[in-house]
Amino acid sequence: MGSPTTVTSEAAPVPPRRRAPAAPRLRADPRARRRHSVARPRRSVLLTALTGLVVVYSLLPLVWLVIGATKTQKGLATSFGLWFGGDFALWDNIAETFTYDDGVFTRWLLNTLLYVVLGAGGATVLAVLGGYALAKFAFPGKRAVFAVVIGAVAVPGTALAIPTFLMFSEMGLTNTPWAVIIPSLISPFGLYLMWVFATEAIPTELMEAARMDGAGELRIFFQVCLPLLAPGTVTVLLFTMVHTWNNYFLPLIMIKDPDWYPLPLGLNSWNAQAATSGGQPVFHLVITGSLITILPLIAAFLLLQRYWQSGLAAGSVKE
């Protein structure tokens, strides 16, 4: 037998792989760097200018008020309004404001606090209770209540001033603090705001879970729902407090006794002294009193803004 023939086969050479042609490099678009985001917002010169005008328009009266409170009665007439006079009389003006006319300014300040605590505080409580009930409970006539609330928001308060005066006059409540406190308890806008806020801020499932655990409706409201309504409650409180603190027209038609005047009405009576026969002008006290009047409102906004801002975006993101 012959030796086996060994067949050797050489592998065919593998052709080299061709590299894909390199993609042409694109030039960086200079506009790509101009893409804006939340962290890098777009700058607008026009918007900045308009915002600056609004800031100046808002702060200019406050600056004038602060500068005017440092001047005497004579200094107000002999100096430029937006700059300080030759004498700095701020502390003397503050002391004279609280002692002028037997310290009636202190009485007006206490009256205003009374109207705010009972009127604005009561309006906030009623708005929270009513808004929660309208948002989370179904009952006959709910649509009619909604229509009444919207209609009340659309009606200006001055249109109801004369009917309110006639009604309180028949009840014998004019020239008393109740003539200011009772109308202040009604805040249609606050009720509508709490209605909308409670609808989004309180999950219905959370209330159902509390009911399954045996909690009653009062416990659910105070322990579960009320903490969730804190931002909306603070917002309504701020709105009603500012409205009651600056309320001028309602006390003007309801109250004739100066001892029950609020601050706006009392300062207006001081301002009108210059137009009366033999009256002494006290414009420096009017300006100083106006500055003192706005300080509690500024303090309230600064103290409550963290509760207010925490609820501005509530309900904006659905999980």
Salt bridges, closest charged atoms under 4 A:
ASP29 OD2 - ARG31 NE 3.57
GLU96 OE1 - HIS284 NE2 3.49
GLU208 OE2 - ARG211 NH1 3.26
GLU217 OE2 - ARG211 NE 2.75
